[in-house]
Amino acid sequence: MNDRFPQQCIYPGCDRPVVPHPLGGPPSAFCDLETHHALSAHQERQRLAATEEPDVGRQPASEEEIKS
């Protein structure tokens, strides 16, 4: 398989191999599971991003900041 194409499904969390193209063309980016496709992968990435806590990069407020 060519290095330009993924050899593993690009669905978040999936480690299954991609499906080869039936006519010899470039392989799919997804495995053989029907639920792993571009739209569902995008939705899963969005869901995962929404469940992560935002990192604002700020230290917790000191007692002096809270009092003022």
A tleap script that builds the chain and sets N, CA, C and O, in Angstrom:
source leaprc.protein.ff14SB
mol = sequence {
  NMET ASN ASP ARG PHE PRO GLN GLN CYS ILE
  TYR PRO GLY CYS ASP ARG PRO VAL VAL PRO
  HIE PRO LEU GLY GLY PRO PRO SER ALA PHE
  CYS ASP LEU GLU THR HIE HIE ALA LEU SER
  ALA HIE GLN GLU ARG GLN ARG LEU ALA ALA
  THR GLU GLU PRO ASP VAL GLY ARG GLN PRO
  ALA SER GLU GLU GLU ILE LYS CSER
}
set mol.1.N position { 0.848 -1.174 0.000 }
set mol.1.CA position { 0.000 0.000 0.000 }
set mol.1.C position { 0.894 1.237 0.000 }
set mol.1.O position { 1.968 1.213 0.600 }
set mol.2.N position { 0.488 2.279 -0.637 }
set mol.2.CA position { 1.252 3.498 -0.755 }
set mol.2.C position { 1.236 4.266 0.568 }
set mol.2.O position { 0.230 4.255 1.278 }
set mol.3.N position { 2.347 4.932 0.903 }
set mol.3.CA position { 2.429 5.699 2.145 }
set mol.3.C position { 1.540 6.932 2.138 }
set mol.3.O position { 1.294 7.503 3.200 }
set mol.4.N position { 1.053 7.361 0.990 }
set mol.4.CA position { 0.188 8.538 0.915 }
set mol.4.C position { -1.204 8.258 1.464 }
set mol.4.O position { -1.925 9.192 1.817 }
set mol.5.N position { -1.584 7.027 1.541 }
set mol.5.CA position { -2.926 6.663 1.983 }
set mol.5.C position { -2.864 6.022 3.361 }
set mol.5.O position { -1.923 5.289 3.666 }
set mol.6.N position { -3.862 6.294 4.194 }
set mol.6.CA position { -3.853 5.681 5.537 }
set mol.6.C position { -4.002 4.164 5.441 }
set mol.6.O position { -4.681 3.656 4.548 }
set mol.7.N position { -3.381 3.463 6.343 }
set mol.7.CA position { -3.504 2.019 6.391 }
set mol.7.C position { -4.419 1.594 7.524 }
set mol.7.O position { -4.764 0.419 7.656 }
set mol.8.N position { -4.806 2.561 8.335 }
set mol.8.CA position { -5.682 2.316 9.471 }
set mol.8.C position { -6.876 3.257 9.351 }
set mol.8.O position { -6.731 4.394 8.901 }
set mol.9.N position { -8.037 2.793 9.747 }
set mol.9.CA position { -9.265 3.586 9.692 }
set mol.9.C position { -9.057 4.921 10.417 }
set mol.9.O position { -8.482 4.952 11.505 }
set mol.10.N position { -9.518 6.009 9.822 }
set mol.10.CA position { -9.334 7.327 10.432 }
set mol.10.C position { -10.493 7.726 11.340 }
set mol.10.O position { -10.530 8.851 11.838 }
set mol.11.N position { -11.440 6.814 11.558 }
set mol.11.CA position { -12.516 7.086 12.514 }
set mol.11.C position { -11.890 7.176 13.907 }
set mol.11.O position { -11.078 6.322 14.261 }
set mol.12.N position { -12.245 8.192 14.711 }
set mol.12.CA position { -11.636 8.347 16.029 }
set mol.12.C position { -11.766 7.086 16.887 }
set mol.12.O position { -12.868 6.587 17.115 }
set mol.13.N position { -10.633 6.584 17.352 }
set mol.13.CA position { -10.609 5.422 18.222 }
set mol.13.C position { -10.611 4.075 17.515 }
set mol.13.O position { -10.531 3.041 18.177 }
set mol.14.N position { -10.699 4.058 16.205 }
set mol.14.CA position { -10.735 2.791 15.469 }
set mol.14.C position { -9.324 2.422 15.017 }
set mol.14.O position { -8.580 3.267 14.519 }
set mol.15.N position { -8.967 1.160 15.197 }
set mol.15.CA position { -7.647 0.714 14.760 }
set mol.15.C position { -7.729 -0.401 13.717 }
set mol.15.O position { -6.764 -1.133 13.496 }
set mol.16.N position { -8.886 -0.515 13.086 }
set mol.16.CA position { -9.081 -1.537 12.054 }
set mol.16.C position { -8.412 -1.096 10.747 }
set mol.16.O position { -8.263 0.102 10.506 }
set mol.17.N position { -8.012 -2.045 9.907 }
set mol.17.CA position { -7.399 -1.678 8.616 }
set mol.17.C position { -8.442 -1.099 7.656 }
set mol.17.O position { -9.629 -1.411 7.744 }
set mol.18.N position { -7.977 -0.256 6.747 }
set mol.18.CA position { -8.872 0.333 5.757 }
set mol.18.C position { -9.290 -0.727 4.739 }
set mol.18.O position { -8.641 -1.762 4.587 }
set mol.19.N position { -10.383 -0.441 4.053 }
set mol.19.CA position { -10.907 -1.353 3.033 }
set mol.19.C position { -10.221 -1.039 1.703 }
set mol.19.O position { -10.209 0.117 1.280 }
set mol.20.N position { -9.657 -2.038 1.044 }
set mol.20.CA position { -9.058 -1.789 -0.271 }
set mol.20.C position { -10.142 -1.469 -1.304 }
set mol.20.O position { -11.273 -1.944 -1.206 }
set mol.21.N position { -9.777 -0.670 -2.273 }
set mol.21.CA position { -10.712 -0.324 -3.339 }
set mol.21.C position { -10.992 -1.564 -4.175 }
set mol.21.O position { -10.055 -2.275 -4.538 }
set mol.22.N position { -12.261 -1.846 -4.492 }
set mol.22.CA position { -12.586 -3.079 -5.214 }
set mol.22.C position { -12.013 -3.135 -6.640 }
set mol.22.O position { -11.813 -4.221 -7.184 }
set mol.23.N position { -11.754 -1.984 -7.234 }
set mol.23.CA position { -11.242 -1.975 -8.608 }
set mol.23.C position { -9.769 -1.622 -8.682 }
set mol.23.O position { -9.241 -1.367 -9.765 }
set mol.24.N position { -9.094 -1.605 -7.520 }
set mol.24.CA position { -7.667 -1.342 -7.515 }
set mol.24.C position { -7.289 0.116 -7.364 }
set mol.24.O position { -6.106 0.448 -7.443 }
set mol.25.N position { -8.237 0.984 -7.153 }
set mol.25.CA position { -7.945 2.405 -6.960 }
set mol.25.C position { -7.434 2.668 -5.560 }
set mol.25.O position { -7.108 1.733 -4.829 }
set mol.26.N position { -7.362 3.936 -5.182 }
set mol.26.CA position { -6.891 4.255 -3.840 }
set mol.26.C position { -7.825 3.658 -2.786 }
set mol.26.O position { -9.037 3.606 -2.995 }
set mol.27.N position { -7.280 3.216 -1.670 }
set mol.27.CA position { -8.122 2.616 -0.636 }
set mol.27.C position { -8.991 3.652 0.040 }
set mol.27.O position { -8.721 4.850 -0.031 }
set mol.28.N position { -10.019 3.190 0.684 }
set mol.28.CA position { -10.858 4.060 1.481 }
set mol.28.C position { -10.049 4.530 2.677 }
set mol.28.O position { -9.011 3.948 2.992 }
set mol.29.N position { -10.506 5.561 3.334 }
set mol.29.CA position { -9.860 6.015 4.567 }
set mol.29.C position { -10.493 5.346 5.784 }
set mol.29.O position { -10.064 5.574 6.915 }
set mol.30.N position { -11.504 4.528 5.552 }
set mol.30.CA position { -12.250 3.916 6.637 }
set mol.30.C position { -12.254 2.396 6.515 }
set mol.30.O position { -11.989 1.837 5.451 }
set mol.31.N position { -12.563 1.743 7.635 }
set mol.31.CA position { -12.619 0.282 7.669 }
set mol.31.C position { -13.945 -0.204 7.076 }
set mol.31.O position { -14.678 0.567 6.456 }
set mol.32.N position { -14.238 -1.482 7.272 }
set mol.32.CA position { -15.433 -2.071 6.675 }
set mol.32.C position { -16.707 -1.894 7.508 }
set mol.32.O position { -17.768 -2.372 7.104 }
set mol.33.N position { -16.628 -1.226 8.649 }
set mol.33.CA position { -17.839 -0.986 9.439 }
set mol.33.C position { -18.703 0.063 8.746 }
set mol.33.O position { -18.210 1.124 8.365 }
set mol.34.N position { -19.974 -0.228 8.586 }
set mol.34.CA position { -20.879 0.692 7.882 }
set mol.34.C position { -21.028 2.027 8.598 }
set mol.34.O position { -21.329 3.038 7.965 }
set mol.35.N position { -20.821 2.042 9.902 }
set mol.35.CA position { -20.980 3.287 10.667 }
set mol.35.C position { -19.738 4.166 10.622 }
set mol.35.O position { -19.768 5.287 11.131 }
set mol.36.N position { -18.650 3.691 10.029 }
set mol.36.CA position { -17.429 4.483 9.927 }
set mol.36.C position { -17.327 5.092 8.538 }
set mol.36.O position { -16.924 4.436 7.578 }
set mol.37.N position { -17.699 6.355 8.458 }
set mol.37.CA position { -17.629 7.106 7.200 }
set mol.37.C position { -17.347 8.566 7.539 }
set mol.37.O position { -17.279 8.920 8.716 }
set mol.38.N position { -17.185 9.404 6.545 }
set mol.38.CA position { -16.752 10.788 6.762 }
set mol.38.C position { -17.687 11.553 7.698 }
set mol.38.O position { -17.217 12.240 8.605 }
set mol.39.N position { -18.984 11.450 7.497 }
set mol.39.CA position { -19.918 12.206 8.330 }
set mol.39.C position { -19.881 11.728 9.778 }
set mol.39.O position { -19.810 12.547 10.694 }
set mol.40.N position { -19.928 10.422 9.995 }
set mol.40.CA position { -19.938 9.932 11.371 }
set mol.40.C position { -18.598 10.218 12.059 }
set mol.40.O position { -18.571 10.465 13.265 }
set mol.41.N position { -17.499 10.190 11.320 }
set mol.41.CA position { -16.197 10.520 11.898 }
set mol.41.C position { -16.160 11.985 12.319 }
set mol.41.O position { -15.657 12.309 13.394 }
set mol.42.N position { -16.685 12.863 11.485 }
set mol.42.CA position { -16.749 14.288 11.820 }
set mol.42.C position { -17.605 14.502 13.067 }
set mol.42.O position { -17.217 15.248 13.966 }
set mol.43.N position { -18.755 13.859 13.122 }
set mol.43.CA position { -19.640 14.004 14.275 }
set mol.43.C position { -18.988 13.468 15.542 }
set mol.43.O position { -19.153 14.053 16.613 }
set mol.44.N position { -18.258 12.381 15.442 }
set mol.44.CA position { -17.571 11.815 16.611 }
set mol.44.C position { -16.464 12.747 17.086 }
set mol.44.O position { -16.283 12.923 18.291 }
set mol.45.N position { -15.715 13.350 16.151 }
set mol.45.CA position { -14.679 14.309 16.553 }
set mol.45.C position { -15.301 15.513 17.234 }
set mol.45.O position { -14.751 16.020 18.212 }
set mol.46.N position { -16.442 15.980 16.735 }
set mol.46.CA position { -17.136 17.101 17.359 }
set mol.46.C position { -17.610 16.727 18.759 }
set mol.46.O position { -17.492 17.523 19.690 }
set mol.47.N position { -18.147 15.515 18.908 }
set mol.47.CA position { -18.631 15.062 20.210 }
set mol.47.C position { -17.477 14.968 21.202 }
set mol.47.O position { -17.604 15.392 22.351 }
set mol.48.N position { -16.362 14.418 20.760 }
set mol.48.CA position { -15.197 14.297 21.635 }
set mol.48.C position { -14.656 15.663 22.041 }
set mol.48.O position { -14.264 15.862 23.191 }
set mol.49.N position { -14.633 16.601 21.101 }
set mol.49.CA position { -14.151 17.951 21.409 }
set mol.49.C position { -15.065 18.645 22.417 }
set mol.49.O position { -14.593 19.412 23.255 }
set mol.50.N position { -16.359 18.382 22.339 }
set mol.50.CA position { -17.308 19.022 23.252 }
set mol.50.C position { -17.214 18.454 24.663 }
set mol.50.O position { -17.564 19.139 25.624 }
set mol.51.N position { -16.751 17.223 24.806 }
set mol.51.CA position { -16.662 16.616 26.132 }
set mol.51.C position { -15.358 16.944 26.835 }
set mol.51.O position { -15.245 16.733 28.042 }
set mol.52.N position { -14.363 17.457 26.109 }
set mol.52.CA position { -13.105 17.840 26.730 }
set mol.52.C position { -13.287 19.152 27.475 }
set mol.52.O position { -14.016 20.039 27.032 }
set mol.53.N position { -12.616 19.260 28.611 }
set mol.53.CA position { -12.691 20.502 29.364 }
set mol.53.C position { -11.833 21.540 28.664 }
set mol.53.O position { -10.719 21.238 28.236 }
set mol.54.N position { -12.335 22.752 28.542 }
set mol.54.CA position { -11.541 23.792 27.883 }
set mol.54.C position { -10.315 24.145 28.726 }
set mol.54.O position { -10.400 24.244 29.950 }
set mol.55.N position { -9.191 24.332 28.065 }
set mol.55.CA position { -7.955 24.712 28.734 }
set mol.55.C position { -7.733 26.190 28.491 }
set mol.55.O position { -7.262 26.588 27.426 }
set mol.56.N position { -8.068 26.993 29.468 }
set mol.56.CA position { -7.959 28.435 29.293 }
set mol.56.C position { -6.558 28.937 29.589 }
set mol.56.O position { -6.242 30.088 29.286 }
set mol.57.N position { -5.703 28.092 30.181 }
set mol.57.CA position { -4.322 28.476 30.412 }
set mol.57.C position { -4.155 29.513 31.493 }
set mol.57.O position { -3.163 30.242 31.484 }
set mol.58.N position { -5.068 29.609 32.412 }
set mol.58.CA position { -5.002 30.608 33.473 }
set mol.58.C position { -4.928 29.894 34.803 }
set mol.58.O position { -5.566 28.862 35.010 }
set mol.59.N position { -4.139 30.458 35.703 }
set mol.59.CA position { -4.038 29.910 37.043 }
set mol.59.C position { -5.338 30.192 37.799 }
set mol.59.O position { -6.023 31.170 37.498 }
set mol.60.N position { -5.686 29.350 38.775 }
set mol.60.CA position { -6.871 29.632 39.577 }
set mol.60.C position { -6.741 30.977 40.272 }
set mol.60.O position { -5.636 31.406 40.603 }
set mol.61.N position { -7.853 31.633 40.491 }
set mol.61.CA position { -7.858 32.955 41.109 }
set mol.61.C position { -7.329 32.885 42.535 }
set mol.61.O position { -7.628 31.949 43.277 }
set mol.62.N position { -6.539 33.887 42.909 }
set mol.62.CA position { -6.049 33.962 44.281 }
set mol.62.C position { -7.152 34.545 45.159 }
set mol.62.O position { -8.142 35.078 44.659 }
set mol.63.N position { -6.967 34.437 46.472 }
set mol.63.CA position { -7.978 34.979 47.390 }
set mol.63.C position { -8.109 36.484 47.226 }
set mol.63.O position { -9.206 37.025 47.368 }
set mol.64.N position { -6.992 37.181 46.926 }
set mol.64.CA position { -7.029 38.634 46.738 }
set mol.64.C position { -7.875 39.006 45.521 }
set mol.64.O position { -8.622 39.984 45.562 }
set mol.65.N position { -7.763 38.239 44.450 }
set mol.65.CA position { -8.557 38.506 43.247 }
set mol.65.C position { -10.036 38.291 43.517 }
set mol.65.O position { -10.882 39.010 42.985 }
set mol.66.N position { -10.346 37.306 44.337 }
set mol.66.CA position { -11.747 37.007 44.629 }
set mol.66.C position { -12.350 38.120 45.481 }
set mol.66.O position { -13.510 38.482 45.286 }
set mol.67.N position { -11.569 38.676 46.436 }
set mol.67.CA position { -12.073 39.714 47.333 }
set mol.67.C position { -12.288 41.032 46.607 }
set mol.67.O position { -13.165 41.805 46.993 }
set mol.68.N position { -11.514 41.306 45.569 }
set mol.68.CA position { -11.636 42.599 44.895 }
set mol.68.C position { -12.711 42.627 43.854 }
set mol.68.O position { -12.920 43.656 43.211 }
savepdb mol mol.pdb
quit
